Amino acid sequence: MRIKEILKLKGENQTIKARGWIRSVRNSKAFSFVVLNDGSCQGTLQVVMNSDMEGYEEASSLLVGSCVEFTGELVASQGKGQNVELQAKGVHIYGKTDENYPLQKKATSLEFLREQAHLRPRTNLFGAVFRLRHQLAMATHQFFHERGFYYLNSPILTAVDAEGAGEMFNVTTFDLEKMAKGSFDKVDYSRDYFGKPTNLCVTGQLEGECFAMGMGSVYTFGPTFRAENSNTPRHLSEFWMIEPEVAFMDLEGNAELAADFVKYLISYAFDHAGDELEALQKYHQFSAKGTNEKYENHLLVLEKVKDSTFERITYSKAIEILQKSGKKFDFSPEWGVELQTEHERYLAEEFFKGPVTVTDYPKDCKAFYMKQNDDGKTVRAMDVLVPGVGEIIGGSQREEDLDKLIKRMDEMGMEKGPLWWYLDLRRFGSAPHSGFGLGFERALRYISGMKNIRDVIPFPRTPKNCDF
Amino acid sequence: MRIKEILKLKGENQTIKARGWIRSVRNSKAFSFVVLNDGSCQGTLQVVMNSDMEGYEEASSLLVGSCVEFTGELVASQGKGQNVELQAKGVHIYGKTDENYPLQKKATSLEFLREQAHLRPRTNLFGAVFRLRHQLAMATHQFFHERGFYYLNSPILTAVDAEGAGEMFNVTTFDLEKMAKGSFDKVDYSRDYFGKPTNLCVTGQLEGECFAMGMGSVYTFGPTFRAENSNTPRHLSEFWMIEPEVAFMDLEGNAELAADFVKYLISYAFDHAGDELEALQKYHQFSAKGTNEKYENHLLVLEKVKDSTFERITYSKAIEILQKSGKKFDFSPEWGVELQTEHERYLAEEFFKGPVTVTDYPKDCKAFYMKQNDDGKTVRAMDVLVPGVGEIIGGSQREEDLDKLIKRMDEMGMEKGPLWWYLDLRRFGSAPHSGFGLGFERALRYISGMKNIRDVIPFPRTPKNCDF
């Protein structure tokens, strides 16, 4: 039985087995107390070993991290903090640890634990993070499934630079060593695996549009990649993205869907990972002690967002607010330039004191595929900004008019050839459609309150870091 | 309202709007019949336009694939095959098609549709395939979630060759053109994005083990990659894999979990994609007509598997059965050699007439990480074989003993350095654990009855093919 189920039992003296990893051992004269966790939940099981138990000597000398199975009687606990405890009658040792075990009480900085990413799911903190991650993934599927969306696995390998940003990883089966040794005028891609230059996807949106234009409502939830040289607490080279795409939906519907989704994620976390959120909050509170960082209970912020109405303003209005704010920004807000995080946070945290969706950005700030407004200057883009983070979602209504789309691609100097199929969507049975993207780790960082995005993904990939 | 919901209504003369893509238009003197599909379900809505309807002339001349919105009254239908139909009062045309629209009635070979992968979700057949795909993805999450497993996103980018098979895609941010032009003795990987040679993952298992050894039961469901030069109806270069990994589970438990999972997938498909399965079955039946192919109703095969007990035999016993079968195989079955698909299919289809799990393979047939049996010759591997396909799942109990694992890696000439973290799992708090892998597209091919695996993934990637 897993500890999650054991902790739900009443201590009615039934005999059970409990397995897991030792979190701590405390020895007194006649007893030994072991705290056991098996990862099934945030809670731990207290095991009491009497000194006359068979194997007591070996068991009471086990170190933190050892893997054991106890057989014993589950009884009501006298101690604080638990309802039941296990009176051990026997013990089986699966695997010991020694003093080299990296997860000692003292050595638990987040930086250090990142270097021990294979072991960190055994800690209280990362157990909470990764169970929360699981619940939010389930929430994502449930949210879209309930609304009649179909899950789409957009391709990871692609020959298209969908964002036109160019920060992509090359994929090849060429032997790089051999390649470097030779001296050629040109690479003969016809001899590469796919017969042409190939990259890792930066988005699944364009393929999402193909499917929306036939299946109505779809969403992707898969890995995407950016080869930017960004070493920040907000950037990963490999991250999971959620991208719904909906036929016949305009920007209004898109903004509503995005707000509903964010609120759903938060509610689901409270409902399905309450213990984990609480453990995280306590961790943040504890970490802030003795530092200069201002501690703010992030659960209260989430509670507020969960029940709020998302404000909606245009980009032009946002610029006006920022310019009139009297606030000193590092970058002075100016029409025509993308909002900076400091601007976004001012709007959400100080001006609206809640989530706000900014729409109708200057076309030059945004990608080629966004629906052009009649003013000739702005596009039907939207960014959802939340307190504490800034932008958490970016999306748009897509340009469904073939001529306008081609004109925009030409203006931007884009090659149309590789996107013939994308243009086909406008050529044959075109329809209005919209969608957005939510970086799963950005959302998880927000809801967990973890400061570094590397601490919410199992094995983070960042510049010069591809361990495990 | 989506057509899925519309078709559930009774025809009580309510006024509704229906949007979608035209599947067919049939004109008579006074009426026009339009068949409309919006991808929300297998069903279509019949729309009747009276010739006195505003915009009738344009609407009745629309070609297949056009995207429209009808407003009208939903009434009980007199015609066969539908309960309700829409009496159109008005029409709005979103996007027309012309005679260049590729999805004409005549041109619908699967090969041709693969070249139109951006449009094929609009067809009856691929609508069925991709809605079924969605349902089986949901089934997967639900199956594991219900059993207390946590979803793990194992990394896609990796510096490890986890299977030791070497058929991997290289990932780099080096400019290949520049690289080819130079002439260097060695590649200076310290200047590459990750500072070392990096590949796309072939499995998430090793990382799954890290998480199982702390969170108990986990599963991955993500893309994996093989750079094999295999152009077959069973191989993809990019495919989605499901890999559960469970602490304290032995091979018996693993085999049970695998059988339960396969049966769950099939049951879920019948329960949640019945219309799609039926459409697929009809397609297969229709396709077999006038060919030499023997048609077998694959739904009857699935029904049987769903309710069957999976037989269990050892590899040694399997070899014995094959050798005694009197059957002529292309490859003669011999102890020590991996089973061929023809062997697997004989076992499942002819001998056991149902699914069978083969265990305890010769160690030289299998990967380094499998638990070694005491006989010194075999390992605790298992393959699940099903009629019609052969192997659908491969798994094993993992070697949890550090010394045995190191000895095996040495025997196989493996470098231990890159796997220090994997060895740590045995060094600190080791425990018995097991898991398996199911190729999602293999399962989908099996359940859909589609013959080519390229037809069950949205945008297939195979040698020389990375379009869209």
Boltz contact constraints between the chains, C-beta under 6 A:
constraints:
  - contact:
      token1: [A, 19]
      token2: [B, 248]
      max_distance: 6.0
  - contact:
      token1: [A, 21]
      token2: [B, 429]
      max_distance: 6.0
  - contact:
      token1: [A, 38]
      token2: [B, 216]
      max_distance: 6.0
  - contact:
      token1: [A, 39]
      token2: [B, 214]
      max_distance: 6.0
  - contact:
      token1: [A, 39]
      token2: [B, 215]
      max_distance: 6.0
  - contact:
      token1: [A, 39]
      token2: [B, 216]
      max_distance: 6.0
  - contact:
      token1: [A, 40]
      token2: [B, 216]
      max_distance: 6.0
  - contact:
      token1: [A, 65]
      token2: [B, 428]
      max_distance: 6.0
  - contact:
      token1: [A, 65]
      token2: [B, 429]
      max_distance: 6.0
  - contact:
      token1: [A, 66]
      token2: [B, 429]
      max_distance: 6.0
  - contact:
      token1: [A, 67]
      token2: [B, 429]
      max_distance: 6.0
  - contact:
      token1: [A, 67]
      token2: [B, 431]
      max_distance: 6.0
  - contact:
      token1: [A, 94]
      token2: [B, 431]
      max_distance: 6.0
  - contact:
      token1: [A, 95]
      token2: [B, 429]
      max_distance: 6.0
  - contact:
      token1: [A, 95]
      token2: [B, 430]
      max_distance: 6.0
  - contact:
      token1: [A, 95]
      token2: [B, 431]
      max_distance: 6.0
  - contact:
      token1: [A, 97]
      token2: [B, 428]
      max_distance: 6.0
  - contact:
      token1: [A, 97]
      token2: [B, 429]
      max_distance: 6.0
  - contact:
      token1: [A, 101]
      token2: [B, 428]
      max_distance: 6.0
  - contact:
      token1: [A, 118]
      token2: [B, 210]
      max_distance: 6.0
  - contact:
      token1: [A, 118]
      token2: [B, 421]
      max_distance: 6.0
  - contact:
      token1: [A, 121]
      token2: [B, 211]
      max_distance: 6.0
  - contact:
      token1: [A, 121]
      token2: [B, 214]
      max_distance: 6.0
  - contact:
      token1: [A, 121]
      token2: [B, 215]
      max_distance: 6.0
  - contact:
      token1: [A, 122]
      token2: [B, 214]
      max_distance: 6.0
  - contact:
      token1: [A, 134]
      token2: [B, 150]
      max_distance: 6.0
  - contact:
      token1: [A, 134]
      token2: [B, 151]
      max_distance: 6.0
  - contact:
      token1: [A, 137]
      token2: [B, 151]
      max_distance: 6.0
  - contact:
      token1: [A, 138]
      token2: [B, 145]
      max_distance: 6.0
  - contact:
      token1: [A, 141]
      token2: [B, 141]
      max_distance: 6.0
  - contact:
      token1: [A, 145]
      token2: [B, 138]
      max_distance: 6.0
  - contact:
      token1: [A, 150]
      token2: [B, 134]
      max_distance: 6.0
  - contact:
      token1: [A, 151]
      token2: [B, 134]
      max_distance: 6.0
  - contact:
      token1: [A, 151]
      token2: [B, 137]
      max_distance: 6.0
  - contact:
      token1: [A, 153]
      token2: [B, 240]
      max_distance: 6.0
  - contact:
      token1: [A, 155]
      token2: [B, 459]
      max_distance: 6.0
  - contact:
      token1: [A, 156]
      token2: [B, 223]
      max_distance: 6.0
  - contact:
      token1: [A, 156]
      token2: [B, 238]
      max_distance: 6.0
  - contact:
      token1: [A, 157]
      token2: [B, 238]
      max_distance: 6.0
  - contact:
      token1: [A, 157]
      token2: [B, 461]
      max_distance: 6.0
  - contact:
      token1: [A, 157]
      token2: [B, 466]
      max_distance: 6.0
  - contact:
      token1: [A, 159]
      token2: [B, 466]
      max_distance: 6.0
  - contact:
      token1: [A, 169]
      token2: [B, 171]
      max_distance: 6.0
  - contact:
      token1: [A, 170]
      token2: [B, 172]
      max_distance: 6.0
  - contact:
      token1: [A, 171]
      token2: [B, 169]
      max_distance: 6.0
  - contact:
      token1: [A, 171]
      token2: [B, 171]
      max_distance: 6.0
  - contact:
      token1: [A, 172]
      token2: [B, 170]
      max_distance: 6.0
  - contact:
      token1: [A, 173]
      token2: [B, 227]
      max_distance: 6.0
  - contact:
      token1: [A, 176]
      token2: [B, 187]
      max_distance: 6.0
  - contact:
      token1: [A, 177]
      token2: [B, 187]
      max_distance: 6.0
  - contact:
      token1: [A, 179]
      token2: [B, 179]
      max_distance: 6.0
  - contact:
      token1: [A, 179]
      token2: [B, 180]
      max_distance: 6.0
  - contact:
      token1: [A, 180]
      token2: [B, 179]
      max_distance: 6.0
  - contact:
      token1: [A, 180]
      token2: [B, 184]
      max_distance: 6.0
  - contact:
      token1: [A, 180]
      token2: [B, 187]
      max_distance: 6.0
  - contact:
      token1: [A, 183]
      token2: [B, 183]
      max_distance: 6.0
  - contact:
      token1: [A, 184]
      token2: [B, 180]
      max_distance: 6.0
  - contact:
      token1: [A, 187]
      token2: [B, 176]
      max_distance: 6.0
  - contact:
      token1: [A, 187]
      token2: [B, 177]
      max_distance: 6.0
  - contact:
      token1: [A, 187]
      token2: [B, 180]
      max_distance: 6.0
  - contact:
      token1: [A, 193]
      token2: [B, 227]
      max_distance: 6.0
  - contact:
      token1: [A, 194]
      token2: [B, 466]
      max_distance: 6.0
  - contact:
      token1: [A, 195]
      token2: [B, 464]
      max_distance: 6.0
  - contact:
      token1: [A, 198]
      token2: [B, 466]
      max_distance: 6.0
  - contact:
      token1: [A, 210]
      token2: [B, 118]
      max_distance: 6.0
  - contact:
      token1: [A, 211]
      token2: [B, 121]
      max_distance: 6.0
  - contact:
      token1: [A, 214]
      token2: [B, 39]
      max_distance: 6.0
  - contact:
      token1: [A, 214]
      token2: [B, 121]
      max_distance: 6.0
  - contact:
      token1: [A, 214]
      token2: [B, 122]
      max_distance: 6.0
  - contact:
      token1: [A, 215]
      token2: [B, 39]
      max_distance: 6.0
  - contact:
      token1: [A, 215]
      token2: [B, 121]
      max_distance: 6.0
  - contact:
      token1: [A, 216]
      token2: [B, 38]
      max_distance: 6.0
  - contact:
      token1: [A, 216]
      token2: [B, 39]
      max_distance: 6.0
  - contact:
      token1: [A, 216]
      token2: [B, 40]
      max_distance: 6.0
  - contact:
      token1: [A, 223]
      token2: [B, 156]
      max_distance: 6.0
  - contact:
      token1: [A, 227]
      token2: [B, 173]
      max_distance: 6.0
  - contact:
      token1: [A, 227]
      token2: [B, 193]
      max_distance: 6.0
  - contact:
      token1: [A, 238]
      token2: [B, 156]
      max_distance: 6.0
  - contact:
      token1: [A, 238]
      token2: [B, 157]
      max_distance: 6.0
  - contact:
      token1: [A, 240]
      token2: [B, 153]
      max_distance: 6.0
  - contact:
      token1: [A, 248]
      token2: [B, 19]
      max_distance: 6.0
  - contact:
      token1: [A, 421]
      token2: [B, 118]
      max_distance: 6.0
  - contact:
      token1: [A, 421]
      token2: [B, 468]
      max_distance: 6.0
  - contact:
      token1: [A, 428]
      token2: [B, 65]
      max_distance: 6.0
  - contact:
      token1: [A, 428]
      token2: [B, 97]
      max_distance: 6.0
  - contact:
      token1: [A, 428]
      token2: [B, 101]
      max_distance: 6.0
  - contact:
      token1: [A, 429]
      token2: [B, 21]
      max_distance: 6.0
  - contact:
      token1: [A, 429]
      token2: [B, 65]
      max_distance: 6.0
  - contact:
      token1: [A, 429]
      token2: [B, 66]
      max_distance: 6.0
  - contact:
      token1: [A, 429]
      token2: [B, 67]
      max_distance: 6.0
  - contact:
      token1: [A, 429]
      token2: [B, 95]
      max_distance: 6.0
  - contact:
      token1: [A, 429]
      token2: [B, 97]
      max_distance: 6.0
  - contact:
      token1: [A, 430]
      token2: [B, 95]
      max_distance: 6.0
  - contact:
      token1: [A, 431]
      token2: [B, 67]
      max_distance: 6.0
  - contact:
      token1: [A, 431]
      token2: [B, 94]
      max_distance: 6.0
  - contact:
      token1: [A, 431]
      token2: [B, 95]
      max_distance: 6.0
  - contact:
      token1: [A, 459]
      token2: [B, 155]
      max_distance: 6.0
  - contact:
      token1: [A, 461]
      token2: [B, 157]
      max_distance: 6.0
  - contact:
      token1: [A, 464]
      token2: [B, 195]
      max_distance: 6.0
  - contact:
      token1: [A, 466]
      token2: [B, 157]
      max_distance: 6.0
  - contact:
      token1: [A, 466]
      token2: [B, 159]
      max_distance: 6.0
  - contact:
      token1: [A, 466]
      token2: [B, 194]
      max_distance: 6.0
  - contact:
      token1: [A, 466]
      token2: [B, 198]
      max_distance: 6.0
  - contact:
      token1: [A, 468]
      token2: [B, 421]
      max_distance: 6.0
